[in-house]
């Protein structure tokens, strides 16, 4: 059985192949001007690239979107920077979004820029999670220069990430 996301990507590829075949038939069977045929080819190719770029987040690639404000920290992987090779490094973070004390959706992978202090925070969280203390995370905007927030890009560079132990559930009295 093919997973749902893989089958959706397969279906997207098949649909674009059929669309490209239809465009090929139209280009060969009609007497449209060459510029119209070229415009159709460029448009179909551009839409395919745009859809492929859009669906990479669906297929499991880490998102570069902003972290949710509250989340359960699941895991992290650290990709060390190598300045000699021009590699900036990254931190891959797996979280489960939380709202109103309830888990939302499915866990999601995020890609953050490598920061040494953030690595320390996340490594401590990983150690505590291995010891059986689930970690609750929060991502709050850092205080920075004044101005319209909608003019700044929606990245994770300007977030302050904190981890704390999830409170243990209290059992009701007998």
N, C-alpha and C positions, 0 to 999 in steps of 0.2 A: 504494500500500500504506500502511495506517495503522500508525504505530509501535506497539509492544506496549503502552506505557503509555497512549497515547491511546485505543487500542481497549479497554483495561481500564476507563478512565474512562467511555468511551461505553457499555460494557456495564453498568457500575454505574448510570448514568443511566437506561438502558432498563429495567433490573430494578426500580428505584425507581418508574419511571412505571407499570410493570405492577402493582406492589404498591399504588400509590395508586389505580389503576383498580379493582383488586379491592376495596379498602377502600370506594371510592365505590359499587360495586355492593352490597356488604354494607350500607352505610348506607342505601341507597335501598330494598333488597329485604327488610330485616328490621324487626322491631318492637322492636329493642333500645332500652333507655332512652337518652335524649339524652346523658346523661353518659358512657355507654359508647362511643357513637359519637364524642363529642368527645375522649375519652381516646385512642381509636384514631387519630384525626387528629393529635393532638399527638404521640403516640408515633412515628408514621411520619415526621412532619416533623422531629422531633428526631433520629431515627436518620439521616435523610438529611443533616442539617446536620453531625452528628458524623462520618459517613463522608466527606463532602466535605472537612471540615477535616483529617481523618486522611490522605486521599489527596493533599492539596496537596503534601506532601513527596515523594511518588512522582512527581508530574508535572513535577518540575524546579524547583520553588520552593526558594529557599535554606532550609536547615535552621537552626533555632535550637538544635539539640542540641549537646552538648559535642563539641569537636573530638577526633579520635582522638589517642592519645598520640604516635604517630609517623606521619608522612605525607610525601609528596612534594608540594612546593609547586608548583602549576601557574600560577596567576594570581590577581590581586586587582583589584578596582574600588573606588574610594573615593567615597562620597557625603558631601560636606562638610556639617557642621551649619550650620543657619541659626537662631540664637537668636531673631531678631526674629519669625520665623514659628513658633517652637516646634518646629522640626525638629531632632532630636538627631543626625542623620547616622548612617551605617553603613559598615561595611567588608564587602564581599562577597568571599569567599575560596573558591577552587577548589583542592581537595586530593585526593590519591589515598592512601587509608589503606595503611599498611605494617605487617606483623607478621612476625617471624622473618626479616626481610630480603626478604620477598616482597610484591608488590603484592596487595592484597585488592580484591574487588568491582570496582566502577566508581568513577570520580572523583565527587566530591560537592561541591555548593556549600553554603557556610555563611554565615550572617549574624552579624557581630559588632558590638558597640557601637563607635562611633567613638572611637578614642584616638589622640592625636597621636603619641605615642612608638611605638605599634604601626604606625602608618602609615609612619613612618620605617624601621622594620625591614623591612616588606613592600616598600617602594619599593626599598631596597637589594637585596633578594632578587630583585625583578623585573629590575633592571639586570643583576645577575649571571646570571640565567637567559637574558636576551637576549644576553649575551656567550658563551653556550654552557656555563655552569656550572650544571647542574641543582641545585636546592635541596632539601635534606632538612629537614623541620621537626619540632619537638617541642613538645608542649603539656603543661606540667607545672603542677600546682596551686601557686598562690602560698601562701606561709606566711601564715596569717592568725590570727584569734582561735581559741582552742581550743574544742572542742565537737564534737558529732556532725556528721559531714559529710552524713549522710543527711537532716538537717533543713534544709540549705541547698538552694536551687533548683539544678538541673543546667544552669546557663547557662555562658557562656564568659567572664564578667566576671572571674572569679577565677583565670584561667589565665595563665601566663607562656609566651609563644610565642617560640621561638628558631629561627633558620634557619642552616644551614651548608651548605657545598658537599658534594655527593654525591661520595664517593671514586671516582676513575676506575678502571675495570676493568683489572686487570693481565692482559696477554696471557701465555700460557704460553711458556716457552722452546722454541726449535726443537731 
